[in-house]
Amino acid sequence: MLKIKCIPVGPLWTNSYIVWDTDSREGILIDPGDEGDRLIREIKKNKVVLKQIIITHGHFDHLKDAVSVSAALEAPVLASKAELPFIEHVSEQAIMFGFPPVTPPEINEYLEKGSSILVGPYTFKVLCTPGHSPGSITLYSSSEGVAIVGDLIFLESIGRADIPGGNYETLLKSIEEYILTMPDDTRILSGHGEETTVGHERQYNPFLTGVYRNEA
């Protein structure tokens, strides 16, 4: 069975996700944005054999503790190559938003469109979903009906596009091309806040229904 545990961490309540196969115990960690010691404890408590750390995008609140978790559990860090400029300058980024400096992780492997992430027998496809940042990715398992989207889309909202690297039209295009083409019952696990579904967002998200379509 595939299990996904959401752990909100840090002052911005970034959702970190531990995803694992309960039979093989193989798992991945998505967006270790803070509280690395707590994430490590949860991984060990659930007897997860951590294979990879995935960064959905290069903002400081999604990768702050990637270095410490990677070192402690000997797990490689993966991200899109398009996010390297943000990751390499993540310390300046954190300072700009009023937070302490952050040590950038070394990216051991680049994620590309069509790449696959394996969690035991389960496969997550890497979707390139820019807009919040140029190299933002979504991890999608069609068999399990779940999409882990970073800050692309939230419950009745969307990711910010008014920060460096963001683009509003690109963000909406990513949502329309990738998220809204998924089945309505697909779970959306976002980088902040509660989970939602594709069907709910199709019907109630004001940025997608046209209420705010031309105002952001």
Backbone torsions as a table, in degrees:
resi	resn	phi	psi	omega
1	MET	NA	140.8	176.1
2	LEU	-87.2	131.3	178.7
3	LYS	-122.3	139.2	178.9
4	ILE	-128.2	121.5	178.9
5	LYS	-113.7	122.2	178.3
6	CYS	-93.4	128.2	179.3
7	ILE	-127.7	103.6	176.1
8	PRO	-69.3	130.7	-175.6
9	VAL	-132.3	153.5	171.2
10	GLY	76.0	174.5	-176.3
11	PRO	-66.4	-21.0	178.8
12	LEU	-97.9	7.3	178.4
13	TRP	49.7	54.1	176.8
14	THR	-76.0	133.7	178.9
15	ASN	-80.7	112.9	167.7
16	SER	-94.1	143.5	-177.9
17	TYR	-123.4	126.5	169.0
18	ILE	-99.5	121.7	-176.3
19	VAL	-121.0	123.3	-178.3
20	TRP	-149.3	160.3	175.8
21	ASP	-93.6	121.5	-174.3
22	THR	-70.1	-16.2	178.4
23	ASP	-85.1	-55.2	-177.6
24	SER	-83.7	-18.6	-175.9
25	ARG	72.0	2.5	177.5
26	GLU	-69.3	140.4	-177.8
27	GLY	-154.8	172.7	175.8
28	ILE	-131.1	160.2	175.0
29	LEU	-120.5	129.4	-178.2
30	ILE	-112.2	125.0	174.3
31	ASP	58.2	69.7	174.6
32	PRO	-77.1	77.0	-170.4
33	GLY	-78.6	-13.3	-179.4
34	ASP	-179.7	175.5	176.0
35	GLU	51.4	49.0	-178.0
36	GLY	-56.2	-39.8	179.6
37	ASP	-60.9	-39.4	178.8
38	ARG	-66.5	-41.7	178.7
39	LEU	-63.6	-41.6	178.2
40	ILE	-62.5	-42.2	178.3
41	ARG	-61.4	-42.0	-180.0
42	GLU	-65.6	-40.6	178.8
43	ILE	-62.4	-45.4	179.9
44	LYS	-69.2	-39.3	179.8
45	LYS	-60.1	-37.0	-179.8
46	ASN	-90.4	6.0	176.9
47	LYS	56.5	39.2	179.6
48	VAL	-84.2	131.4	173.0
49	VAL	-91.3	101.1	-172.2
50	LEU	-75.6	119.8	-177.8
51	LYS	-95.6	-34.5	-175.7
52	GLN	-152.9	153.4	169.7
53	ILE	-113.3	123.1	-177.0
54	ILE	-108.5	131.3	175.8
55	ILE	-108.6	119.0	-177.6
56	THR	-70.9	-31.8	176.5
57	HIS	-164.3	165.2	-166.6
58	GLY	-90.1	30.3	177.2
59	HIS	-86.0	145.7	-169.0
60	PHE	-57.5	-33.7	-176.5
61	ASP	-76.4	-1.7	177.5
62	HIS	-110.8	-3.7	-176.7
63	LEU	-142.8	7.8	-172.5
64	LYS	-52.0	-42.1	-175.7
65	ASP	-105.7	21.7	177.2
66	ALA	-63.1	-38.1	-178.6
67	VAL	-62.7	-49.0	-175.5
68	SER	-68.8	-40.8	-179.8
69	VAL	-68.6	-41.2	178.8
70	SER	-60.2	-43.5	-179.6
71	ALA	-67.6	-41.4	-175.8
72	ALA	-69.5	-35.9	-174.4
73	LEU	-110.7	4.4	177.1
74	GLU	53.3	48.3	-179.6
75	ALA	-114.0	134.2	178.7
76	PRO	-70.3	155.0	179.9
77	VAL	-107.4	131.0	-178.4
78	LEU	-120.9	141.7	176.9
79	ALA	-160.6	168.9	175.9
80	SER	-72.8	141.2	178.2
81	LYS	-62.5	-29.6	-180.0
82	ALA	-66.2	-14.6	179.3
83	GLU	-91.6	-4.9	-176.3
84	LEU	-53.7	-43.6	179.1
85	PRO	-58.0	-35.6	178.6
86	PHE	-74.7	-41.4	-178.7
87	ILE	-66.6	-43.5	-179.0
88	GLU	-65.6	-26.9	-179.3
89	HIS	-112.7	28.3	-176.0
90	VAL	-65.8	-27.9	179.1
91	SER	-64.5	-47.3	177.7
92	GLU	-62.6	-36.9	178.9
93	GLN	-61.3	-46.1	179.8
94	ALA	-62.9	-43.5	179.7
95	ILE	-61.9	-39.6	-179.6
96	MET	-59.6	-32.6	-179.9
97	PHE	-94.3	9.3	174.8
98	GLY	86.2	20.1	179.8
99	PHE	-113.2	161.8	179.3
100	PRO	-63.8	160.1	178.7
101	PRO	-58.5	151.7	-179.1
102	VAL	-124.2	135.6	176.8
103	THR	-81.1	122.3	-178.9
104	PRO	-71.0	138.6	177.4
105	PRO	-78.9	154.0	170.3
106	GLU	-78.8	129.9	178.4
107	ILE	-88.6	115.4	-175.1
108	ASN	-85.2	-22.2	-179.9
109	GLU	-153.7	139.9	-179.6
110	TYR	-94.0	139.3	175.9
111	LEU	-94.9	134.8	-178.8
112	GLU	-128.0	164.9	175.9
113	LYS	-56.7	127.4	180.0
114	GLY	92.3	-8.1	175.2
115	SER	-62.4	155.4	178.0
116	SER	-121.1	139.3	172.6
117	ILE	-111.5	122.5	-178.4
118	LEU	-100.4	132.2	174.8
119	VAL	-124.6	93.1	-170.6
120	GLY	60.4	-127.3	-179.9
121	PRO	-86.1	0.1	-175.4
122	TYR	-94.9	141.2	-177.5
123	THR	-116.8	129.9	171.3
124	PHE	-110.7	126.2	175.5
125	LYS	-85.8	141.0	176.2
126	VAL	-88.4	120.5	175.1
127	LEU	-108.0	131.8	176.8
128	CYS	-84.5	112.0	-173.8
129	THR	-126.8	70.0	-178.1
130	PRO	-70.5	170.2	178.1
131	GLY	136.7	-51.6	171.7
132	HIS	-72.9	-36.7	171.2
133	SER	-154.0	160.9	-172.0
134	PRO	-62.7	-31.2	-175.6
135	GLY	-112.7	23.4	178.4
136	SER	-60.7	138.5	178.2
137	ILE	-123.3	158.7	171.6
138	THR	-121.3	139.2	173.5
139	LEU	-103.7	121.7	-173.1
140	TYR	-125.6	125.5	172.5
141	SER	-111.4	107.0	-179.9
142	SER	-69.4	-33.8	-178.3
143	SER	-67.9	-33.9	-178.9
144	GLU	-98.2	-6.2	177.1
145	GLY	64.0	47.6	-178.7
146	VAL	-141.8	139.8	176.2
147	ALA	-128.3	123.8	177.6
148	ILE	-101.8	112.1	-158.9
149	VAL	-111.8	2.4	-175.2
150	GLY	61.2	-134.7	-178.7
151	ASP	-103.5	29.4	179.2
152	LEU	-70.3	-49.6	-175.5
153	ILE	-146.6	146.2	-179.8
154	PHE	-127.0	176.7	174.4
155	LEU	-59.5	109.2	178.4
156	GLU	56.7	32.0	176.8
157	SER	-157.1	-179.3	178.3
158	ILE	-136.4	168.5	179.8
159	GLY	-69.6	157.7	178.0
160	ARG	-68.6	141.1	176.1
161	ALA	-123.4	7.3	-176.7
162	ASP	-100.3	23.5	178.1
163	ILE	-120.1	163.2	-177.1
164	PRO	-51.1	129.4	-179.6
165	GLY	90.2	-9.0	-179.0
166	GLY	-87.0	153.0	177.6
167	ASN	-150.9	119.0	-172.6
168	TYR	-63.4	-47.9	-178.4
169	GLU	-65.4	-37.5	177.4
170	THR	-65.1	-39.1	178.0
171	LEU	-60.6	-49.9	179.9
172	LEU	-63.4	-37.6	178.3
173	LYS	-63.0	-42.0	178.1
174	SER	-61.1	-43.4	179.8
175	ILE	-63.8	-46.1	-176.8
176	GLU	-68.1	-38.4	-176.4
177	GLU	-76.8	-36.8	-173.5
178	TYR	-108.0	-48.4	-174.2
179	ILE	-76.3	-47.6	-175.1
180	LEU	-74.4	-6.3	174.1
181	THR	-93.8	-2.0	175.9
182	MET	-82.7	157.8	176.3
183	PRO	-57.4	149.2	-175.7
184	ASP	-59.7	-29.2	-177.3
185	ASP	-87.0	5.9	177.2
186	THR	-64.7	128.2	177.3
187	ARG	-75.3	135.8	175.0
188	ILE	-108.6	116.9	178.1
189	LEU	-107.3	110.1	-172.3
190	SER	-95.5	170.7	-179.5
191	GLY	-76.0	-13.9	176.9
192	HIS	-149.7	146.2	173.5
193	GLY	83.3	-169.4	-174.4
194	GLU	-77.7	159.3	174.9
195	GLU	-77.3	161.3	179.5
196	THR	-145.3	-168.2	177.0
197	THR	-131.6	160.8	178.5
198	VAL	-60.5	-43.2	-178.9
199	GLY	-62.5	-40.9	178.9
200	HIS	-62.8	-44.5	-178.4
201	GLU	-68.9	-35.7	177.9
202	ARG	-59.7	-35.8	-175.1
203	GLN	-91.2	-33.8	-168.8
204	TYR	-118.7	-10.2	-178.4
205	ASN	-75.4	114.9	-174.2
206	PRO	-65.2	-22.3	177.6
207	PHE	-76.0	-17.5	-178.2
208	LEU	-105.8	-24.9	-179.0
209	THR	-83.1	-13.9	179.2
210	GLY	110.9	-10.7	-178.2
211	VAL	-60.8	-45.9	-179.8
212	TYR	-110.6	8.8	-168.0
213	ARG	-53.4	-36.6	-176.5
214	ASN	-113.0	16.8	-174.9
215	GLU	-110.4	-17.5	-175.7
216	ALA	-79.6	NA	NA
